[in-house]
Amino acid sequence: MRACCRHLLMKLYPHSKQPQRRLSSTNPTLHNIRLHLFKAVAGNSIILQVLFFCLFCYTFGALFQQTSHTRNLTVAFVDYDGGAIGARRFSEIIELSSSQYSQPSALESKVCHIDFWAALYVTPNASNRLANGLTGGTSASSYNRSDVMSFIWNEARYSTTADSVAAKLQDLSEAARIIYSNTNGAAALQTIPAGDAAAVSVFSNPWQLVSLNLQPTTQGSRLIYNTLVIILLLLQEFF
């Protein structure tokens, strides 16, 4: 019975009783194979290290002092009012003619097609509505301070720096409001009826800048630090 089992085993595994032919670790045949293997491993390792180094340089370089890299984001300005509100000019933005862009929708199209990053405009007849609101009565109570100045922008473009530029446009609107108050404040105070709270409210807060964001993309540097960088570090560990 044992002999029969041994005979069957020899048929199934003919090399089971033959001496194993293993090369020694010091065999000269393995020298060239190991040399090519180590060269390939070292070359791939160097390439991967350089690749990740370049990725980190690009990522952190793009985020370094990002608030000062916004000077190339062009902002257009159109004064559809032609009155006191849009009389102040700012050198930081590009002034365009209302005859060239007759409607705010034309500005929206330009921003959408990346001709400008943003467009700031004063709505038509805004100064007259503000002057009427300062006289009190129903004109003051029905005054819409959100229908004075607006800006169209696309947050999807340069989303890591867009928030800072939008904040600067808010500051620009506040600067225009202060200039308007300094220039026309004395005359406006004479038209405000005594005891009319609505007219006083119009004078103290004549307008609010309205944001028309074509593509909201809320993110910032912290998103890169907390996602992309961590993923790159984990990927690097596999190599």
Secondary structure, DSSP 8 states (H G I E B T S, - for coil): -HHHHHHHHHHH-TTSSS------TT-THHHHHHHHHHHHHHHHHHHHHHHHHHHHHHHHHHHTTGGGS-TTS-EEEEESS-SSTT----TTSEEE-TTTS-SHHHHHHHHHTTS-SEEEEE-TTHHHHHHHHTT-THHHHT--TTSSEEEEE-TTTTHHHHHHHHHHHHHHHHHHHHHHHHHHHHHHHHHS-TT-HHHHHHHHS----EEEESS-----HHHIIIIIHHHHHHHHHT-
